[in-house]
Every structure is written in structure tokens, then in C-alpha cells.
């Protein structure tokens, strides 16, 4: 199911770290624990499906992460983590002040001391900046390599890269340092513009601020999609054409890779018809989901829900409910229809729960 928890974390003032690989689940996780102990904040990790469902050989040792704890001074006073469990009206307003003005400052200082946000590539004549984070950072670096652009090539072409490890609260001063002197910044992230919005806020009002594109291009057209995820090929398709003007026009590696992606997509989608999902041979759902003439069926989480996207009318599922809510909409709907009943497929396991 498509969702994005970043904004929920912001609503509760919870810092968000974003690993770029499976191995960083360990290193970022240890930093998250250290941040929590140092600042007093609940701290979260953003873990996306392609990494959680993936795998990697990792190095494990007691010294995997050695946190550096900075000296943090706020309003002339050393930062001191304070805890108050009364949560009484009036007192909790003071706690809110401490969270956003003191603890978040400590979080940003910790990330600076431990280099969790890094300018990965830079040069003296940079004109274009790419800002990205987590898995999107890995996709960007893979796309650049696929297009034949090494770090030396990027520096020669004036392309700068900022990798953000702490999505929230954003280190606005590092963003301004990164963007100094650039003409254009491309923001690469999946889903809605969570990081992009914070970066625009950090740059607002600055003289000679660079043009920024991300979710939309400079003409308001979609660039990196709001929906679904992204991968290295999608990044290359959207980033490659924009890089050409910084590489001096034609670039054999960029043009070759874009042509390869186009050929693969044509071969995959045009040469072979897409197969409609169906049940496994011998599965009881092959017969249990078949409707009599005139019947209408609803579904819920479970294998029978495949019928909602099958092209066989006798198995059609018209609507879905949550697990355990099977049949509940009929309680209200039955008063407003002449249909005598509804066939309700029950989700796997629901018989033992609330349905």
C-alpha cells in the first residue's frame, strides 16, 4: 500500500535518518541510538521496501560506529538533556520549546560532528548541484556510473553532489554552503517532496539562490514522480538529458545508456504481452471465487483479491474492505439497493479474528 511516513515523524518532532544500503541499517541504526541518548529525542530510520526486501554482505564489529559527541552551546549555556514526565498543561509547552530549540539543535550538531550529511563531490567551478538521500542517493550514483560519469568527470563538468543522511531536522546551513555559487539544483527523492520543501525553505530569500527542480521542472511539468518509487534507470532517464548542457553537449556515455534503457523498455513491453495475474494451478480459489450470473462480490486482503484485477467477469471483485471488516459496508448499503445480498470473500485468517 502506498504511504509516506516522513511527514508523521515531523508532526511529532522525531528526527529521521535515511540509510542508503542494508549495511547502513547497522551504522545508521547505531547513530540513531547515539542521537537519542545524546539529545533525548526519539529517533527514526527511514527504511524503504527495495532495501528491506534485499540483502547485502555486511561487516560487523564492536567498533562499527564510534559516535563523536559534540559540545553544544545554546544561548550561551551548554546543552543538557533534561527529562520531565509530568506532561501537565503549561509545563508541556516548556517541553515543546526544549524539543525544537534545544534537542533538535543537539541533533543537528551531532550529525555535523559525525559527518552524516556530506558533500560527496565538489569542484571550484561547479554550476549544477544534485541533492539526494538514502536509496535515492544510491540510485543517483548508479545512474551516473551507468552513464559513464566518474567523479573526475563530474568535477570537470562542474557537478556537485550533496548526500543527506539526516532528513529531519535539516541542516540548513550546510544546504546554503552547498548551493553557494550554483546555477541550478536538482532534487532527487521518491514520493512527495519532503526534503525538497525543507531545502527551498533554507534557500528562501537568499540573493542569487539557484534555480531548483525536483518533483516538477522549471516549467511546472512532472520530473521525478510523486507516486511509486524510483530506480537507477528512472533517474538516468530524467537526469541524463539535463546533464548534457553541463557536459558540453553530446556525451557518448549518456546517450548510449539512454538508448539502452529505451531499447530494453521497448523489448519488454512491446514484444511481450503483459500476463494477467491468476491463481496457481490447483488452488481452491480457482473455483471458490466463481460467481453465479447476476452476483456481485467484494474482497479484502487475501489471495482472492487477485480477482479485482483479473479479466474474468465471473470472478470480479468490485470493492475491498480492511482485514476483519468483511461485509460491514453491506449493513449500511442494503437499505439503499434492491440487490438481495452481496457475496463477501473473507480474508485469509479473518475467520479467526473479527469478521
N, C-alpha and C positions, 0 to 999 in steps of 0.2 A: 504494500500500500504506500503511495507517495506521501511523504511528510518531511518536515524540516524542523528539527528541534532547536536550532540555534537561537531563534527568537524567544523560545520559552526560557532558555538559560539567561538571556538578557533581562527578561521580566523579573527574575529572581536574583539578579546581580551575581550570577555564577560565572566565573572565568571559564573560557573554552580553549583547550589545546587541541591541535589537529595534527595527528600523525600522518606521515606520507607513506608509510610502509608497515608491514607486520612487525618488523623488528622495532620500529618506533613505538608500537604499543607498549613495549617494555620501558624504553628510555623516557618517552613522554609520560608514561604512567608513573614512573618514579619521580619525575619532575612535578607531576600533579600532586603527589603526596607531599613532596617537599614544599610546594607553594602553599598547600593547605595548612601545613604545620607552621610555616613562617608567617603567613598573612592572617590566618583564621578564616579564610574563605572556603566554602565548598568549591571544589574544582572538578570540571568535567572534561572528558575526552570525546571528540567527535570521531566516531568510528563508522565508516561507510561500508555498504554491502560488499563491493568488489574486494576490499581488503579483509573483511571479516570472513568471507567465504573463500578466501585464498590461503596461501601458505608461503613460508619462507624459512630457510635455514638461518638460525639466529645464534648470536654469541651471547652466552650467559656467564656472568661473573659477579662476585660481591662488589666489585668496583666499577660496575657498568655505568653508573652515574655518580658523580661526586658533586653534589649541589654546592654552589657558592652563594653564601648568604650575604647580601649587601647591607651596608649601613644606610638606613633610610631616615631622612630628616624631614619632618612635616611642620611647617610654621615654626621653625627653629627648635623643635623638640624631636628627640629620637623616637622613631616609631616603636610602639609597644603593643603587642597583641593583647586585647582586652576581651573578656567574655562576660556576658550578663544574661542570665536565664530568666529574668523576671518578665520581660516582654509586656510590661504594663503600659497602657496608653500614656503617651508623653515620654516615658523612658525609651520606648521603641523608636521614637523619632530621632533620639540621640544615636541609637544604634544604626539607623539608616544613614545618618551623617557619617559615622565612622566607617561603614561599609564602603561608601562611594568615594569619600575624600581620603581616607586613611588606608584601608585594606587594599583597595584597588591600586593605589599608588605603590604599595608594597609589592603587589603582584607584578606591575609593570617593571619595577626596579629589579625584581628577581629575574625576570625574563631578559633584561638587558645584561645583568651580571652573568647569566648562563647562556647568552647568545642564542636564544630560542627564535628570535626574528633576525634574519641575516640577509644582507645584500650579497648575493652569491656571485654576480658578475657585474663588473663596472669598468669604465674607462674614462679618460679625460674629455672625450668628445662625444659623449652619449647624447642621443636625441630621443630615443624611444625607451620607455620603461615597461616592463611586464611585472605585474604584481599578482601573486597567486599563493595558494596554501594547500597543505595536506596532499591528498591524492591528486588534486588538480596540478600541484607543483610537479609531481612525478610525471603526469601526462604531458605537461609543457616541456619538460626536459627530454622526454622520449620523443615527442614530436620534433623538437629542434634537431636531435640526433638523426632521426629518420630523414629529415630534410637536408642532412649533410652540414649542419651548422655546429661547429665546435665552439668551445669557449673563446678561443682565439678569434674565430670568425665573428662571434658576437661583439667582442671588443672592437674589432676592426670596423664593424658596421655601425658602431655606436648604440648597441642594445644593452640595456641594464636590466637585471632581474632581482626582485625582492621576494624572498620566501618568508611568509608569515607563519610562525608557529603558534603564537597566541592570537586567536581570532578576536577575543574579547576579554578584557578591555584593550582596545587597540593602542599601540604605542604611536601616538600622533606625531611626536617629534621625529621619530625615525622615518615615518612616511614623508614628512616635509623635507628631511635631509635627502631621502632617496629621489624625490621628484625635482629637486633643485636643478635647474638648467635644462630639463627635458621639454621637448615639444609636445609629446603625446605619451599617454599611459594607457596600456591595455590591461584590463582587469579580467582574469580568467578564474572563474569559480562555477561550481554546479549549483543548480536550483536558483532561488532568488538572490538578489544582490546584497547579501548580508555584510560581507566585507566591503563591497563597493560603496555602500551607503556611508559607512564609517570613514572611508578614505576621502570621499567627497566632502564630508563634514570637516575633516582635518585640513583640507586644502582650501576650503571656502574663504574668500576674502583676501587670499594671498595675491600679491602682484605677480604677474607673469606665471600664473598657475598653468600647468599643461592641460591640453585637451584630454578628456578621459572617455574611453569607450569600454563596454563590457557586456552587460545584458543587451544594450542597444548600441548601434553605431552612431556616428555623428549626425546622421540624417534621421534617427529615430527608428531604424529598421532593426529587427532581431539579429543579434550577433551570436552570443552564447546563450543557449536556450534556458528558459525558466524551468521547463519540465524535464523530468528524467535525469539521467546522469550524462557525463561526458567521458570520452576516452581519448587516447593519443591521436587517433586518426581524425576525430572531430576537431580537436584542437588544431591539427595541421591544416585542415580544410579552411578553417576560419582565420588562422593566424598567418598561414603562408602567403596569401595574396597581399596582406598588409605589410609583410616584411620586405616584399620586393622593392619598394621605394627606398628602403634603407640599405639594401644590398647593392645598390647601383643599377637597378633594372633587372634584367634577366638573371636568374640564378639556376644553374642546371640541377642542383640537388632539390631545390624547392619544386621546380616544375616537374622533375621526374617523379617525385613522391606523390604529388597531387594527381599526376596521370595514373600512377599505380593504384591509388585509392579509388579513383573513378572507374578504372577497369575492373577492379575487384567487385565494386558495388554493382556494376552492370552485369558482370558474370553471375553474381549471386542472386540478384533479384529479378533479372530479366530472363536469364537462361533457364532457371528452375522455378516452377510454380510453388508458391508457399503452401505447405501442407496444413490443412485444418486440424487442430488438436482433436484427439479422440481417446477413447478408453483403451486400456490394454486388452489384448485378446484374452477371453475367458473371464474378464472382470464382471461381477454381478451388475455393475452399473449399466452395462450394455442393455440389459432388459428391465431393470428396476426403474429406470428413468423414462421409459417409453410411455407416452400419453395416449389415451383414447381420443377419438375425434371429439373436438369441442372443449377438451380440457385445457386448463392453463396451470402452469407450475411456477412456484417460487423456489429460491435456493438460499443457501447460507454457506459459510466456509466448509469445504469438504470436496471430495473428488467429483461429486455430482455437479458442482458449479461449473465444470468444463462445458456443460450443456449450454451455458449462456453465450458461448462464442462458437458453438457448432452450427453448421449449416443444415442440420436435420430438423425440420419443424416439429416432428413428433417428440423431440426431446427438449424443446425450447424452454429455457428458464427466463422468465420475464423480469424478475426483480430479486434482489438479495437482501437478507437481513443479517444481523450480527449473530455469532455463535450463541446459542441459548435463547435467541429471540424468534425462533421459527414459529410462524403462524400468528404472531402477535398483531401485525398490521391488519389481519382479517377481522379482528374484534371490532375495529372501528370502521373498516371499509364495508363490511357485509350489510350495513344499513343503507348503503347508497348504490347498490348494484342488484340487478336481477339474477346475477350468477349464483347458483345454489351453493357452490363450495369451491375451494381452491386446493390444488394438490401442493403439499408442502414437503419438499425434500429436507431431511434432517441431517445436520452436520455431523461428521464423524466424532463421536464422543459426547454429543449433546444429550443422548438418551440417558447418560449417567450424570447429567448436570441439570440445567434449569428448564430445558424445553419439555 
